[in-house]
């Protein structure tokens, strides 16, 4: 995860507090809900200039910071679809 992604994601996680955001951080546990996920999706599109494909708009993608980061990287073209397990 890079700093711009962390900076974009952090305001959507009211329960994060002073804890560091890691790839294993569970977004739901940190306060993410379906309404915030929609707002976050728009923020990702505007702030990072990517649009997540429909197949990535699911609970698994928004489960952890790392799973969301992997989807963003795929949308940026940094990871080939066949490399999803390694992302």
MARBA-3410 file (N, C-alpha, C, O; in Angstrom, 1 decimal):
87
0.8,-1.2,0.0,0.0,0.0,0.0,0.9,1.2,0.0,1.9,1.3,0.7 ~ 0.5,2.2,-0.8,1.3,3.4,-0.8,0.6,4.5,0.0,-0.6,4.4,0.4 ~ 1.3,5.6,0.3,0.8,6.6,1.2,-0.4,7.3,0.7,-1.3,7.6,1.5 ~ -0.5,7.6,-0.6,-1.7,8.3,-1.1,-3.0,7.4,-0.9,-4.0,7.9,-0.6 ~ -2.8,6.1,-1.1,-4.0,5.2,-0.8,-4.3,5.2,0.7,-5.5,5.3,1.0
-3.3,5.1,1.5,-3.6,5.1,3.0,-4.2,6.5,3.4,-5.2,6.5,4.2 ~ -3.7,7.6,2.9,-4.3,8.9,3.2,-5.7,9.0,2.7,-6.6,9.6,3.4 ~ -6.1,8.4,1.6,-7.4,8.4,1.0,-8.3,7.5,1.9,-9.5,7.9,2.1 ~ -7.9,6.4,2.3,-8.7,5.4,3.0,-9.0,5.8,4.5,-10.1,5.6,5.0 ~ -8.0,6.3,5.1,-8.0,6.6,6.6,-9.3,7.4,7.0,-9.9,7.0,8.0
-9.7,8.4,6.3,-10.9,9.2,6.8,-12.2,8.4,6.8,-13.1,8.7,7.5 ~ -12.2,7.3,6.1,-13.4,6.4,6.0,-13.4,5.4,7.1,-14.3,4.5,7.2 ~ -12.4,5.4,8.0,-12.3,4.4,9.1,-12.3,5.0,10.4,-11.2,5.2,11.0 ~ -13.5,5.4,11.0,-13.5,6.1,12.2,-13.0,5.3,13.4,-12.7,6.0,14.4 ~ -13.0,4.0,13.4,-12.5,3.2,14.5,-11.0,2.9,14.4,-10.5,2.2,15.3
-10.3,3.5,13.5,-8.9,3.2,13.3,-8.1,3.8,14.5,-7.1,3.2,15.0 ~ -8.4,5.0,14.9,-7.7,5.7,16.0,-6.3,5.9,15.6,-5.9,6.3,14.5 ~ -5.4,5.6,16.6,-3.9,5.8,16.4,-3.2,4.6,15.9,-2.0,4.6,15.7 ~ -4.0,3.5,15.6,-3.4,2.3,15.1,-2.9,2.4,13.7,-3.5,3.2,12.9 ~ -1.9,1.8,13.4,-1.4,1.8,12.0,-2.3,1.0,11.1,-2.9,0.0,11.5
-2.5,1.5,9.9,-3.3,0.8,8.9,-2.4,-0.2,8.2,-1.4,0.2,7.5 ~ -2.7,-1.5,8.2,-1.9,-2.5,7.6,-2.8,-3.2,6.5,-4.0,-3.0,6.4 ~ -2.1,-4.1,5.7,-2.9,-4.8,4.7,-3.9,-5.8,5.3,-4.9,-6.1,4.7 ~ -3.6,-6.2,6.5,-4.6,-7.1,7.2,-5.7,-6.4,8.0,-6.5,-7.1,8.5 ~ -5.6,-5.1,8.0,-6.7,-4.3,8.8,-8.0,-4.6,8.1,-8.2,-4.4,7.0
-9.0,-5.1,9.0,-10.3,-5.4,8.5,-11.1,-4.1,8.5,-11.4,-3.5,9.5 ~ -11.6,-3.8,7.3,-12.2,-2.5,7.1,-13.5,-2.4,7.9,-13.8,-1.3,8.5 ~ -14.3,-3.4,8.0,-15.6,-3.4,8.7,-15.3,-3.2,10.2,-16.1,-2.4,10.8 ~ -14.3,-3.8,10.7,-14.0,-3.6,12.1,-13.5,-2.2,12.4,-13.7,-1.7,13.6 ~ -13.0,-1.5,11.4,-12.6,-0.1,11.6,-13.6,0.9,11.3,-13.4,2.1,11.2
-14.9,0.4,11.0,-16.0,1.4,10.8,-16.5,1.5,9.4,-17.4,2.3,9.2 ~ -16.0,0.7,8.5,-16.5,0.8,7.1,-17.8,0.1,7.1,-18.0,-1.0,7.6 ~ -18.8,0.8,6.4,-20.1,0.2,6.2,-20.4,0.4,4.7,-19.6,1.0,3.9 ~ -21.6,-0.1,4.3,-21.9,0.0,2.8,-22.0,1.4,2.3,-21.6,1.7,1.2 ~ -22.5,2.3,3.1,-22.6,3.7,2.7,-21.2,4.3,2.5,-20.9,5.1,1.6
-20.3,4.1,3.5,-19.0,4.6,3.4,-18.2,3.9,2.3,-17.4,4.6,1.6 ~ -18.5,2.7,2.0,-17.9,2.0,0.8,-18.2,2.7,-0.5,-17.3,2.8,-1.4 ~ -19.4,3.1,-0.6,-19.8,3.9,-1.8,-19.1,5.2,-1.9,-18.5,5.5,-3.0 ~ -19.0,5.9,-0.8,-18.3,7.2,-0.8,-16.8,6.9,-1.1,-16.2,7.7,-1.8 ~ -16.3,5.9,-0.5,-14.9,5.5,-0.7,-14.6,5.2,-2.2,-13.6,5.6,-2.8
-15.5,4.5,-2.8,-15.4,4.1,-4.2,-15.3,5.4,-5.1,-14.5,5.5,-6.0 ~ -16.1,6.4,-4.8,-16.0,7.7,-5.5,-14.7,8.4,-5.2,-14.1,9.0,-6.1 ~ -14.3,8.3,-4.0,-13.0,8.9,-3.6,-11.8,8.3,-4.3,-10.9,8.9,-4.8 ~ -11.9,6.9,-4.5,-10.8,6.2,-5.2,-10.8,6.6,-6.7,-9.8,6.9,-7.2 ~ -12.0,6.7,-7.3,-12.1,7.2,-8.7,-11.5,8.6,-8.8,-10.8,8.8,-9.8
-11.9,9.5,-8.0,-11.5,10.9,-8.1,-10.0,11.1,-7.7,-9.3,11.7,-8.4 ~ -9.7,10.5,-6.5,-8.3,10.7,-6.0,-7.2,9.9,-6.6,-6.1,10.4,-6.7 ~ -7.5,8.7,-7.0,-6.5,7.8,-7.6,-6.6,7.7,-9.1,-5.8,7.1,-9.8 ~ -7.7,8.2,-9.7,-7.9,8.1,-11.1,-8.2,6.8,-11.7,-7.8,6.5,-12.8 ~ -8.8,5.9,-10.9,-9.1,4.5,-11.4,-10.6,4.2,-11.1,-11.2,4.8,-10.2
-11.1,3.3,-11.9,-12.5,2.9,-11.7,-12.4,1.4,-11.5,-11.9,0.6,-12.3 ~ -12.9,0.9,-10.4,-12.9,-0.5,-10.1,-14.0,-1.2,-11.0,-15.1,-0.7,-11.1 ~ -13.6,-2.3,-11.6,-14.6,-3.1,-12.4,-15.7,-3.7,-11.5,-15.5,-3.9,-10.3 ~ -16.8,-3.9,-12.1,-17.9,-4.5,-11.4,-17.6,-5.7,-10.6,-18.1,-5.9,-9.5 ~ -16.8,-6.6,-11.2,-16.5,-7.9,-10.5,-15.7,-7.6,-9.2,-15.6,-8.5,-8.4
-15.1,-6.4,-9.0,-14.4,-6.1,-7.8,-15.3,-5.4,-6.7,-14.8,-5.1,-5.7 ~ -16.5,-5.1,-7.1,-17.4,-4.4,-6.2,-18.2,-5.5,-5.3,-19.3,-5.7,-5.5 ~ -17.4,-6.0,-4.4,-18.0,-7.1,-3.5,-17.4,-7.0,-2.1,-16.4,-6.3,-1.9 ~ -17.9,-7.9,-1.2,-17.5,-7.9,0.2,-16.0,-8.3,0.3,-15.3,-7.8,1.1 ~ -15.6,-9.2,-0.6,-14.2,-9.7,-0.5,-13.2,-8.5,-0.8,-12.2,-8.4,-0.1
-13.5,-7.7,-1.8,-12.6,-6.6,-2.1,-12.5,-5.6,-1.0,-11.5,-5.1,-0.7 ~ -13.6,-5.4,-0.3,-13.7,-4.4,0.8,-13.5,-5.0,2.2,-13.8,-4.4,3.2 ~ -13.0,-6.2,2.2,-12.7,-6.9,3.5,-11.6,-6.4,4.3,-11.7,-6.1,5.5 ~ -10.4,-6.2,3.6,-9.2,-5.6,4.3,-8.7,-4.5,3.4,-9.0,-4.4,2.3 ~ -7.8,-3.8,4.1,-7.1,-2.7,3.3,-6.3,-3.3,2.2,-6.2,-2.7,1.1
-5.7,-4.5,2.5,-4.9,-5.1,1.4,-5.7,-5.6,0.3,-5.2,-5.5,-0.9 ~ -6.9,-6.2,0.5,-7.7,-6.6,-0.6,-8.2,-5.5,-1.5,-8.3,-5.6,-2.7 ~ -8.5,-4.4,-0.8,-8.9,-3.2,-1.6,-7.7,-2.6,-2.4,-7.9,-2.2,-3.5 ~ -6.5,-2.6,-1.7,-5.3,-2.1,-2.4,-5.0,-3.0,-3.6,-4.7,-2.4,-4.7 ~ -5.2,-4.3,-3.5,-5.0,-5.2,-4.6,-5.9,-4.9,-5.8,-5.5,-4.9,-7.0
-7.2,-4.6,-5.5,-8.1,-4.2,-6.5,-7.8,-2.9,-7.2,-7.9,-2.8,-8.4 ~ -7.3,-2.0,-6.4,-6.9,-0.7,-7.0,-5.7,-0.9,-7.9,-5.7,-0.3,-9.0 ~ -4.7,-1.7,-7.5,-3.5,-1.9,-8.3,-3.9,-2.6,-9.6,-3.4,-2.3,-10.6 ~ -4.9,-3.6,-9.5,-5.3,-4.2,-10.7,-6.0,-3.2,-11.7,-5.7,-3.2,-12.9 ~ -6.8,-2.3,-11.1,-7.5,-1.3,-11.9,-6.5,-0.4,-12.5,-6.7,0.2,-13.6
-5.3,-0.1,-11.9,-4.3,0.7,-12.4,-3.5,0.0,-13.4,-2.6,0.6,-14.1 ~ -3.7,-1.3,-13.6,-2.9,-2.1,-14.5,-1.6,-2.6,-14.0,-0.8,-3.1,-14.8 ~ -1.4,-2.5,-12.7,-0.1,-2.9,-12.1,0.0,-4.4,-11.9,1.1,-4.9,-11.8 ~ -1.1,-5.0,-11.8,-1.1,-6.5,-11.6,-2.0,-7.1,-12.7,-3.2,-6.7,-12.9 ~ -1.5,-8.1,-13.3,-2.3,-8.8,-14.3,-3.4,-9.6,-13.6,-3.2,-10.1,-12.5
-4.6,-9.8,-14.2,-5.7,-10.5,-13.6,-5.3,-11.9,-13.1,-5.8,-12.4,-12.1 ~ -4.4,-12.6,-13.8,-4.0,-13.9,-13.5,-3.1,-13.9,-12.2,-2.8,-15.0,-11.6 ~ -2.6,-12.8,-11.8,-1.7,-12.6,-10.7,-2.5,-12.2,-9.4,-1.8,-11.8,-8.4 ~ -3.8,-12.3,-9.4,-4.6,-11.9,-8.3,-4.2,-12.5,-7.0,-4.2,-11.9,-5.9 ~ -3.8,-13.8,-7.0,-3.5,-14.5,-5.7,-2.2,-13.9,-5.1,-2.0,-13.9,-3.9
-1.3,-13.4,-6.0,-0.1,-12.9,-5.5,-0.2,-11.4,-5.1,0.8,-10.9,-4.5 ~ -1.3,-10.7,-5.4,-1.4,-9.3,-5.1,-1.6,-9.0,-3.6,-1.8,-7.9,-3.2
END
